[in-house]
Amino acid sequence: MIPLVKETVTTPTETATPERPMRADAARNRAKVLAAARETFAVEGLEAEVAAIADRAGVGVGTVYRHFPTKVALLTALTEDHFEKLGDIVEEASTQEGTAWDRIEAMVWATAERTAGDSGMCEVLASKPKESAGLPAAIRLRELTGRLVEEARVEGAIRDDATIDDIPMMMCGFGRIAAAQAGGSPMDWRRYLRLMLDGLHAR
């Protein structure tokens, strides 16, 4: 049961206390926990214990819970961080020279390489796609991707029936393949990605 928190009402003579920025050591610990969680989930899967994450990060279990009260909160933070980095990749791809289709391909391959190297994140994205889609960084990623798709549509390089949602859906399926490959499956994610792009490209 979630405990009830008494609401504080600010009177006209009071001013709300601004949120203090995170101390440098706290920020470092948070970054260490995220990095350790990413590595631990990649090795042990999503069932990994918080104690294992704390041990890998070199901090106490209490420090992990101080930053992330639940495992869901930790997974959400990891996913947000992942989408932020993918958004940066897409933004960089959008500035490259060449055709709109060249930029689409550059974006897809660069984001795929980033995701495939993080098997724990592949498992998260494959298991909870709807929950991930509403994160602010995911919304930014979708907007940036949509611009590239529209450029390719104007250029005539992408199928007429392609939509802004097709690439995220493709990448979600790719995440499942990459996660399976990381788990020992003989499937080659690069082959499947080439097939996806070939299906998206206009003839």
N, C-alpha and C positions, 0 to 999 in steps of 0.2 A: 504494500500500500504506500502511495506517495504521501509524505507528511504534508499537512497544510502549513502554509507560511502566512503569517499575519501580514496583511497589506498595510504599508505605511503611506499615509496621506500627507502631502507637503502643503503646509499652510502658506498664505501670501507672505508671511514674515520669514519663512524658511526657504533655503535654497537646497536643491538636491546635491548630494556629494558626488562630484565627478568620479568616474571609475579610474582608479590609479593604474598606470601602465605596469606591466609585469616586470619584476626585477630581473636583472641580467642573469643571475644564477638560476632563477625559476624558468626563464625562457630557455636557457641551455638544457636544463633537466627535461623540459617538455620536448625539445627537439631530440634529445637522446632517447626518450621513451618512444617517440614516434618511429625513429630509425630502428630501434630494437624490436618494436612490435612488427614492423614490416619484415624484418629478417626472421623473426620467430614464427610468424604466420606462414611465411614461405617454406620453412622447414617442417613445422609441426601441424600446419593447417589451422583452420579457424577455431579449433577446439583447444588450442594452446592455453595454458594456465597463465594468469597474470603474474604469478611468481616467476615463471620462466622469462617473461618479458622484463621484469624488474632486474633479474639477475643478469641478463644480457646487457641491459642499460647501465648496470653498475649503480643502481639506486635501490632504495627500499620499496616494498610493496605499497607502503603508505604514500610515497611520492607519486606513484602511478595513479592511485585513486584520488589524490589531491587534484591532479590535472584532468583525470578522466574517471568520473565516479562509477561508470559501468563499462563493460566491454563494448556495448553498442556505441557509447560515446567515443571510445577509442577508434572503433572501426569507421565511424562517421568522420572523425578528424583525419584519418588516413585517406579516406576516399576524397574528402575535400581537397587535401594537399595534392593528391594524384591528379584531380581534375584541374587544379590551378596550373600545374606543370604542363598538362596537355594543352590547356588554353594558351599558354605561352608558346608552345610548339606551333600551334595552329596560327597564331598571330605572326610568328616569324615566317612560316610557310607562305602566308598571304602577301608577303613583301618580295618574294622571290621573282626573278625575271622569268619570261617564258609565257606559255599559254595558261589559261585558267585550268585546263586539265593537268598540266604539269604541276600546278600548285595543289590540286586535289590529290594527285599521286604522292607528292612530297609530304603532304599532311598525313595521309593515311599510313604511309610507311614509317614515318618518324614517330607517330603516336603508337603504332603497333609495336615498334621496337622497344619503346619505353614501357609499354604494358607487358609485353612478353617477358621482359626481364624481371618482372615482379609477380611471381606465381601466386603469392598470397592475395594480391590485389585482383588478379584474374579470377580467383575463387570468389572474392567479395562481389565483383561486378557481375559475375555469372549467376550468383545466388540471390542478389538483391538489386536487380536493375531498376525497379520502380522507385525504391527508396532513395537510390543514388541520384535519380533524375531531377529531384527537386532541390538539390543543394545549389547555393549561389554560384559556385565555381562550375557546376555542370550546366547551369543556365547560360553562363558566359560562354562556355565551350560550344554549346548548341548555337548561340547567336553568331559566333565567329565562323563556325562550320557552315552555317546557313548562307553567309555572305559568299563563301567560296562556291557553294553549290549554285547560287544564283548567277554568279559570274560565268560558271561553266554552262549554265542553261542558256544565257545570252549568247555565248560563244557557239552553242550548238554541239558542245563536246559531251554532254551528258544526256542520258535517255529522257525522252519527253515526259514519261510517266514517273520519273524520279522525284522524290520529295525530300524536304529538309530532314525528315526523320530516318531516311534510308541508311545514311552513313552511321549514325549512332546504333541502329539496329544491327548493321553489319558488324560493327566493332563489338557489340555485345556477344554476337555469335562467335566472333573471333576470340573473345575472352574465354569462352568455354573450351574452344579448341586448344588455345595456349595453355590453359589450366590442365587439360587432359594430357598434353604433351609433357608438361612439367611433372606430371604424375607417372610418367613412364609409357604413355601411349605412343605408338609409332607414327601418329598423324603429324604431318608437317604443316605448321601454321602458315608458313610463307606461301606454300602451294595454294591453300584455301584463300589466302588474301589476294593472290593473283586472280583466282577465279571470281572473287567478289568484285574486284575492280573491272575485270573484263565484262562482267554482266552489267555494270553500271555505265560503262563507256558507250556513247552513241555510235552507231554504225554509219 
